């Protein structure tokens, strides 16, 4: 199957899961708002998400897939044995960590929400964390299934499966929140149990195609099994590297807990919107790149590996750059449309979203570039730069918050710090990659991005003029918000596409070819 078809499958899957995620966030915003209870929940929710980055999709995939291809080259039986060994290791490790986390949930949550002025918020956060900690077990063993399925190009089910997690929270919040109590702090328990329920179903959904592919589980722990030892060896240095997003956001939240009630929630709601394009054009397509790059590295085909990298990076930039500029311009309308909450909520969410969006290209590019290291079985180099980046992020967090003029929106400085650090991280990552792979042509990528940026600026002007002269007020409030958010994006992106088509940008030509072929304007043969 071609890379573009794989990307389309990933896009569709991620789109479905992200839409369900926005419905989930709308439900949370609608029924629970932004207060000490939601701050306590999001603080607790951050911790299993951080561990998920360490033991699940991110770090496990980068360590597991290159070794999986090595074993698969020997025989399918060898790859099955590796899966059995990895499963037992993940199962017992995450059970132990979950039990420890549940035992010390209050202390852990208090550290993460150190700046909470309310002692009640710290206690509640600990209670919520105790319920949600076991999701780590199901998410981690699900990541093994994802790694295997991605290796066989089953990208749709693996990218769409997180929808199950969101549905669990939505169903419990909408239909069962009153079952848990009459007060806001007890009603939020519905989100905690919905998360746990969703994680269990998530594993079951991925387990069946994994077993159908001929792969198995095992309860026998085999720490002396050499391919497992290689996988663990690659996982260990990759822990902070793969958890860079979560760790940066955690430092943001700790500082945000000092900045007033609702600060953590506003950052969360903004980050959720920011994660949509990042997931589509950064994290999503990097999973496609990792499988092809790991296979190229296993075959010692460096030229093909770099060609895959160029193609993926340019594909990302083609979409990310115009989306970034247009989304910054229309951030208030996007937030209003998704959360359907105006006033202070929308204003504060908007400014945080704009600051996050500025780093979109950096984190998407860094995620893609890191896959080359992982495919070469080097997880130490990205983690070294990640550690430097995290230290810089903490310093910038404090500095920007101190110099931020508006006390009511000071938390948005944390998102801005995150974006600045993203570009520094990308620059260091690319510079090191160039030293390692002398034939890597970074000028090719730079001038491509510059060309895309120029077209995007023209599209931005068109989008701005659309906002100035086209304002929908005649329909009901939801339709008005929908049209006011979509139309500037539509005209801006249409302008961008026409320009890139006129100047023969490769991806525009491919898109136009497929459109005309789909509608029968050219032969399908």
WORAHU-V825429 format. One record per pair of residues at least 4 apart in sequence whose C-alpha atoms are under 7 Angstrom apart, sorted by sequence separation. I is the first residue (numbers start at 0). J is the second residue. D is the distance in Angstrom with one decimal. If there is no record, write none. Layout:
# WORAHU-V825429
I/J/D
I/J/D
This chain:
# WORAHU-V825429
0/4/6.6
1/5/6.4
2/6/6.1
3/7/6.2
4/8/6.3
5/9/6.3
6/10/6.0
7/11/6.1
8/12/6.1
9/13/5.9
10/14/5.8
11/15/6.2
12/16/6.3
13/17/5.9
14/18/6.0
15/19/6.3
16/20/6.1
17/21/6.2
18/22/6.3
19/23/6.1
20/24/6.2
21/25/5.9
22/26/6.1
23/27/6.3
24/28/6.0
25/29/5.8
26/30/6.0
27/31/5.4
28/32/4.4
33/37/5.8
34/38/6.1
35/39/6.0
36/40/6.2
37/41/6.0
38/42/6.0
39/43/6.3
40/44/6.0
41/45/6.1
44/48/6.5
45/49/6.2
46/50/6.5
47/51/5.9
48/52/6.4
49/53/6.7
50/54/6.1
51/55/4.9
52/56/6.4
53/57/6.7
54/58/6.2
55/59/5.5
56/60/5.6
57/61/6.4
58/62/6.3
59/63/5.6
60/64/5.6
63/67/5.9
64/68/6.3
65/69/6.5
66/70/6.3
67/71/6.0
68/72/6.1
69/73/6.9
70/74/6.5
71/75/5.2
73/77/6.6
74/78/6.7
75/79/6.2
76/80/6.3
77/81/6.4
78/82/6.4
79/83/6.3
80/84/6.2
81/85/6.1
82/86/6.0
83/87/6.5
84/88/6.3
85/89/6.1
86/90/6.0
87/91/6.2
88/92/6.0
89/93/5.9
90/94/6.1
91/95/6.3
92/96/6.3
93/97/5.9
94/98/6.2
95/99/6.3
96/100/6.0
97/101/6.0
98/102/6.2
99/103/6.3
100/104/5.4
103/107/6.2
104/108/6.0
105/109/6.0
106/110/6.3
107/111/6.4
108/112/6.0
109/113/5.4
118/122/6.4
119/123/6.0
120/124/6.0
121/125/6.3
122/126/6.4
123/127/6.2
124/128/6.1
125/129/6.2
126/130/6.8
127/131/6.5
128/132/5.8
134/138/6.1
135/139/5.9
136/140/6.4
137/141/6.0
138/142/6.3
140/144/7.0
141/145/6.3
142/146/6.2
143/147/6.5
144/148/6.1
145/149/5.9
146/150/6.3
147/151/6.7
148/152/6.4
149/153/5.1
153/157/6.9
154/158/6.1
155/159/5.9
156/160/5.7
161/165/6.7
162/166/6.1
163/167/6.3
164/168/6.8
165/169/6.2
166/170/5.9
167/171/6.2
168/172/5.9
169/173/6.0
170/174/5.8
171/175/4.8
172/176/5.0
177/181/6.1
181/185/6.9
182/186/6.2
183/187/6.3
187/191/7.0
188/192/6.3
189/193/5.8
190/194/6.1
191/195/6.5
192/196/6.1
193/197/6.0
194/198/6.2
195/199/6.5
196/200/6.5
197/201/5.9
198/202/6.4
199/203/6.5
200/204/6.1
201/205/6.5
202/206/5.9
203/207/6.7
205/209/6.4
206/210/6.2
207/211/6.0
208/212/6.1
210/214/5.1
224/228/6.3
225/229/6.3
226/230/6.3
227/231/6.2
228/232/6.0
229/233/6.3
230/234/6.2
231/235/6.2
233/237/6.7
234/238/6.5
237/241/5.9
238/242/6.2
239/243/5.8
242/246/5.9
243/247/6.0
244/248/6.2
245/249/6.0
246/250/6.3
247/251/6.3
248/252/6.1
249/253/6.2
250/254/6.4
251/255/5.9
252/256/6.0
258/262/6.3
261/265/6.1
262/266/6.3
263/267/6.1
264/268/6.1
265/269/6.1
266/270/5.9
267/271/6.1
268/272/6.8
269/273/6.4
270/274/6.0
271/275/6.9
273/277/6.7
274/278/5.7
275/279/6.3
276/280/5.9
277/281/5.0
278/282/4.8
279/283/5.1
280/284/5.9
281/285/6.1
282/286/6.6
284/288/6.3
285/289/6.0
286/290/6.6
287/291/6.6
288/292/5.7
289/293/5.7
290/294/6.3
291/295/6.2
292/296/6.0
293/297/6.0
294/298/6.3
295/299/6.1
296/300/6.0
300/304/6.3
301/305/6.3
302/306/6.2
303/307/6.2
304/308/6.3
305/309/6.1
306/310/6.1
307/311/6.1
308/312/6.0
309/313/6.1
310/314/6.0
311/315/6.2
312/316/6.2
313/317/6.0
314/318/6.9
315/319/5.8
316/320/5.7
318/322/6.2
319/323/5.9
320/324/6.5
321/325/6.1
322/326/5.7
323/327/6.2
324/328/6.5
325/329/6.3
326/330/5.4
329/333/6.2
330/334/6.1
331/335/6.1
332/336/6.0
333/337/6.2
334/338/6.0
335/339/5.0
340/344/6.4
341/345/4.9
342/346/6.2
343/347/6.0
344/348/6.1
345/349/5.9
346/350/6.5
347/351/6.5
348/352/6.1
349/353/6.2
350/354/6.4
351/355/6.3
352/356/6.1
353/357/6.6
358/362/6.4
359/363/6.1
360/364/5.9
361/365/6.0
362/366/6.0
363/367/6.3
364/368/6.1
365/369/6.0
366/370/6.8
369/373/6.5
370/374/6.0
371/375/6.4
372/376/6.4
373/377/5.3
378/382/6.6
379/383/6.2
380/384/6.6
381/385/6.0
382/386/6.1
383/387/6.6
384/388/6.1
385/389/6.1
386/390/6.4
387/391/6.3
388/392/6.0
389/393/6.3
390/394/6.5
391/395/6.1
392/396/5.9
393/397/6.5
394/398/6.3
395/399/5.8
396/400/6.1
397/401/6.2
398/402/6.4
399/403/5.9
405/409/5.9
411/415/6.5
412/416/6.1
413/417/6.3
414/418/6.4
415/419/6.4
416/420/6.2
417/421/6.2
418/422/6.8
419/423/6.7
420/424/6.1
421/425/6.2
422/426/6.1
423/427/6.3
424/428/6.1
425/429/6.1
426/430/6.1
427/431/6.2
428/432/6.2
429/433/6.1
430/434/6.5
431/435/6.4
432/436/6.0
433/437/5.6
441/445/6.2
442/446/6.1
443/447/6.2
444/448/6.2
445/449/6.2
446/450/6.2
447/451/6.3
448/452/6.0
449/453/6.4
450/454/6.6
451/455/6.1
452/456/6.2
453/457/6.7
454/458/6.4
455/459/6.0
456/460/6.4
457/461/6.6
458/462/6.2
459/463/6.1
460/464/6.2
461/465/6.2
462/466/6.5
463/467/6.3
464/468/6.2
465/469/5.4
466/470/6.6
474/478/6.0
475/479/6.1
476/480/6.2
477/481/6.1
478/482/6.1
479/483/6.0
480/484/6.1
481/485/6.1
482/486/5.6
485/489/5.9
486/490/6.1
487/491/6.0
488/492/5.9
489/493/5.9
490/494/6.1
491/495/6.3
492/496/6.1
493/497/6.2
494/498/6.2
495/499/6.2
496/500/6.0
497/501/6.1
498/502/6.2
499/503/5.9
500/504/6.0
504/508/6.5
505/509/6.4
506/510/6.1
507/511/6.0
508/512/6.0
509/513/6.3
510/514/6.2
511/515/6.2
512/516/6.0
513/517/5.9
514/518/6.4
515/519/6.2
516/520/5.7
0/5/6.9
27/32/6.7
52/57/5.3
53/58/5.3
54/59/5.8
115/120/6.7
148/153/5.0
149/154/5.4
171/176/6.3
180/185/5.1
181/186/6.7
209/214/6.0
210/215/6.0
222/227/6.9
223/228/6.9
277/282/6.4
278/283/5.3
279/284/6.9
295/300/5.1
296/301/6.7
335/340/5.8
340/345/6.1
372/377/5.1
373/378/5.7
474/479/5.7
499/504/5.2
503/508/6.4
515/520/5.0
516/521/5.1
31/37/6.8
52/58/6.3
71/77/6.4
115/121/6.9
179/185/5.8
180/186/5.6
222/228/6.8
256/262/6.8
295/301/6.9
335/341/6.2
372/378/6.5
403/409/5.7
433/439/5.7
515/521/6.2
516/522/6.6
70/77/5.4
71/78/5.0
179/186/5.5
255/262/5.7
256/263/6.4
472/479/5.7
500/507/5.3
516/523/6.2
70/78/4.9
255/263/5.8
295/303/6.5
296/304/6.9
471/479/5.3
499/507/6.1
500/508/6.1
112/121/6.7
177/186/6.1
179/188/6.5
295/304/5.5
400/409/5.9
403/412/6.7
176/186/4.8
179/189/6.6
335/345/6.1
67/78/5.9
176/187/7.0
252/263/5.8
334/345/6.3
471/482/6.7
496/507/6.6
109/121/5.2
145/157/5.6
292/304/5.3
369/381/6.5
400/412/5.6
471/483/6.1
108/121/6.4
176/189/5.1
399/412/5.6
400/413/6.9
470/483/6.3
175/189/6.4
331/345/6.7
331/346/7.0
334/349/6.4
108/124/5.8
105/122/6.2
108/125/5.1
172/189/5.3
396/413/5.3
171/189/5.3
172/190/5.8
331/349/5.1
171/190/6.4
288/307/6.9
330/349/5.6
105/125/3.8
396/416/5.6
104/125/4.9
105/126/6.8
395/416/5.7
466/487/6.1
168/190/5.2
171/193/5.2
330/352/6.8
465/487/5.4
288/311/7.0
330/353/6.4
104/128/5.9
392/416/6.3
104/129/5.5
168/193/4.2
392/417/6.3
462/487/4.6
167/193/4.6
168/194/5.4
327/353/5.1
462/488/6.3
167/194/5.9
101/129/4.6
392/420/5.9
462/490/6.1
167/196/6.0
327/356/6.6
461/490/6.8
462/491/4.6
164/194/6.2
167/197/4.4
461/491/5.6
101/132/6.4
166/197/6.9
100/132/6.6
165/197/7.0
388/420/6.3
459/491/6.0
164/197/4.2
323/356/6.0
458/491/4.5
163/197/5.6
164/198/5.7
281/315/6.7
323/357/6.9
458/492/6.4
97/132/5.6
280/315/5.3
97/133/5.5
323/359/6.8
388/424/6.0
458/494/5.5
163/200/6.8
164/201/6.4
458/495/5.3
163/201/5.6
280/319/6.8
161/201/6.9
320/360/6.7
384/424/6.8
455/495/6.1
160/201/6.4
319/360/6.2
454/495/5.9
93/135/6.4
94/136/6.2
93/136/5.2
454/498/6.6
90/136/6.4
89/139/6.7
90/140/6.6
89/140/6.4
312/364/6.7
86/140/6.3
312/367/6.8
354/411/6.7
355/414/5.1
362/421/5.6
131/191/5.8
138/198/6.3
351/411/4.5
354/414/5.3
355/415/6.1
358/418/3.9
361/421/5.2
365/425/5.0
127/188/6.9
130/191/6.3
134/195/5.5
137/198/5.9
141/202/5.1
144/205/6.2
148/209/6.6
347/408/6.4
350/411/6.3
354/415/4.6
357/418/5.9
358/419/6.6
361/422/4.9
364/425/6.7
130/192/6.8
137/199/6.0
144/206/6.5
131/194/6.9
351/414/6.1
355/418/6.0
358/421/5.9
127/191/6.2
131/195/5.9
134/198/5.7
138/202/6.8
141/205/6.5
358/422/6.9
361/425/5.9
43/108/6.1
137/202/5.8
144/209/5.6
42/108/7.0
42/111/6.8
42/112/6.5
296/374/6.2
269/348/5.3
273/352/6.5
292/371/6.7
296/375/6.1
268/348/6.6
269/349/6.9
39/120/5.4
43/124/5.3
282/363/6.8
285/366/6.8
289/370/5.5
293/374/4.3
39/121/6.7
42/124/6.6
43/125/6.9
64/146/6.3
265/347/6.5
266/348/6.9
269/351/5.8
270/352/6.5
273/355/6.5
277/359/6.5
281/363/4.0
285/367/5.1
292/374/5.7
55/138/6.3
265/348/5.2
269/352/4.6
273/356/6.1
280/363/6.8
281/364/6.8
36/120/6.6
39/123/6.2
40/124/5.8
43/127/6.2
44/128/6.8
51/135/6.1
55/139/4.3
282/366/6.4
35/120/6.0
39/124/4.5
43/128/4.8
47/132/5.9
50/135/7.0
54/139/5.6
266/351/6.2
270/355/6.9
281/366/6.3
285/370/6.8
289/374/6.4
56/142/5.0
60/146/5.7
277/363/6.0
281/367/6.4
40/127/6.4
51/138/6.8
55/142/5.0
47/135/6.1
51/139/6.7
86/216/6.2
87/217/5.9
86/217/6.6
87/218/5.2
313/444/6.9
320/451/7.0
83/215/6.0
87/219/6.2
88/220/6.2
316/448/6.3
320/452/6.3
83/216/4.8
84/217/6.9
87/220/5.4
83/217/5.0
317/451/6.4
321/455/4.8
325/459/5.8
79/214/5.5
320/455/6.9
324/459/6.6
79/215/6.6
84/220/6.6
84/221/5.9
114/253/6.5
113/253/6.3
114/254/6.9
150/290/5.9
112/253/5.6
115/256/5.3
237/378/5.1
240/381/5.7
23/165/6.0
85/227/6.3
111/253/5.8
114/256/4.6
115/257/6.4
236/378/5.9
237/379/6.3
240/382/4.1
243/385/6.3
247/389/6.3
12/155/5.0
16/159/5.2
19/162/5.9
26/169/6.8
84/227/6.4
113/256/7.0
114/257/4.5
233/376/6.9
236/379/5.2
239/382/5.9
250/393/6.6
12/156/6.8
15/159/6.1
112/256/6.1
336/480/5.6
9/154/5.6
13/158/5.2
16/161/5.7
20/165/5.7
23/168/6.8
81/226/6.4
233/378/6.0
237/382/5.6
240/385/5.2
247/392/6.9
336/481/6.0
8/154/6.0
9/155/5.5
12/158/4.7
13/159/5.5
16/162/4.3
19/165/6.1
23/169/5.4
81/227/6.4
236/382/6.3
239/385/6.6
8/155/5.0
12/159/4.0
15/162/7.0
239/386/7.0
36/184/5.9
262/410/6.1
332/480/6.9
5/154/6.7
9/158/5.8
332/483/6.8
333/484/5.7
258/410/6.5
332/484/5.0
255/410/5.8
329/484/6.7
251/413/5.7
325/488/6.5
66/230/6.7
63/230/5.7
62/230/5.4
247/417/6.9
62/233/5.2
62/234/5.4
59/234/6.4
58/234/6.1
58/237/6.1
58/238/6.3
58/241/5.4
57/241/5.7
53/238/5.2
53/241/6.5
52/241/6.1
53/242/6.1
52/242/5.2
49/242/6.4
49/245/5.4
49/246/7.0
38/261/6.5
35/260/6.2
38/263/5.7
34/260/6.0
35/261/6.9
38/264/5.7
64/290/6.9
68/294/6.5
34/261/5.2
37/264/6.6
33/261/5.2
65/293/5.1
69/297/6.5
33/264/5.7
17/275/6.3
13/279/6.4
10/279/5.8
9/283/6.1
6/284/6.0
6/287/6.9
5/287/6.8
65/374/5.9
28/338/6.7
62/373/6.9
65/376/6.9
25/337/6.7
61/373/5.4
25/338/5.0
21/337/6.9
